[in-house]
Amino acid sequence: MWKSNNIETNAIHGGKPSQGEHGPLSTPIYQTSTFVFDDVQQGADRFAGDTHGHIYSRLGNPTVDELEARMAILEETEAAAAFGSGMGAVSAAVFGLLKAGDHLITSHRLYGCTFALFSHQLPALGIEVSFVDLADEQKLRAAIQPNTKVIYGETPINPCLTVIDLDVIGAIGRERGITTIIDNTFLSPILQRPATHGIDLVLHSATKYLNGHGDVVAGILCGSRELVDQIKMTTRKDMGAVISPNDAWLIIRGLKTLHLRVQRHCENAQRVAEYLQGHSAIAKIYYPGLPDHPGYRLLGSQMQGAGGVMAFELQCSFEQAVAFINQLQLCKRAVSLGDAETLIQHPASMTHSTYEPEELAAAGISRTLIRLAVGLENAEDILADLDQALATIA
Ligand code: 4LM
């Protein structure tokens, strides 16, 4: 299987299987649910795992295989598994690794549906969950119990961009024999590769930067062959959050420009963050590319860039904040991130509406917090749109 030393080349060619009979440049879409066996024995051998070969697209598909091979190379892991959504990947990972009586440590700061899964579904099945500040090593160590099996975090965290030190999480996981999972959605492997910091499983909502064009919902999990195979053959197979071959193909296409897109997202976001920071209507801004953000110290080591997402508070009432969002013309009012279009949303009533009011407060999500996922447009146009909308609340 082909592999370069350069991530830009691997995003295009990495893991490509050897050229088939017709030599297509673009990956063929194997739009098939099932695969034909030559005879009963061949089918039985494949089911028993004695021989390789496809069986049924819930278990594996050649187009999906190519996406998985490429993502494993990009995240510097042995293997990867693709899913029908980011939440499909999160749930397959935790249900595959935890059983009743086990304990999960995570942060109270998470994407809203991940928080809902951990605070409602897992406890209902007898899995204990502790929510601690994963950026605080002492608090994390103090939360470990004899039954702790998994530590799960995001970095930078949705929506306030809190950064967690991956070397600390990876070291604690190794030392205590706890499986560590990091959601790398906000940066993509172009800017951050958690496995190189000792993290066991790296997760993505592939809906975001990996695909990048706002037309697919998907997830990816990258890790050791052993862990990935375990999850593929248990929760992915039996719970069934599989990706379609067509969606896998769209992500393969998106990956070809990932490095160019991410670079432009970072450049545009840096300009927007600096503009907002200097604007008199802004009360607070959260972006790890600004020197006063606590995560800035890890830029250049853990993170090769600050990404395209930021959050901010305006010096105004809730009603004025809503009026500002409604006033935007170019920036689109929508959840999600990592698309060509600049997207703006209100976390307390949208992505994080799964949180109770006191949980929102603990996660630092105020009623006036606004999240901006900067797109690929000309930065001048994004700034002009923000400027005209800010002028209405001045
Ligand atoms: C959003 N996010 O924030 P699927 N992990 C992270 C995420 O931000 C998301 C998921 C997992 C948003 C969706 C509406 C850090 C999603 C879940 O949506 O299931 O692909 O990923 O705007």
Residues whose N, C-alpha, C, O or C-beta is under 5 A from the ligand:
A	BS01	4LM	S85 G86 M87 Y111 N158 D183 T185 S205 T207 V217 A218 V335 S336 L337 T351
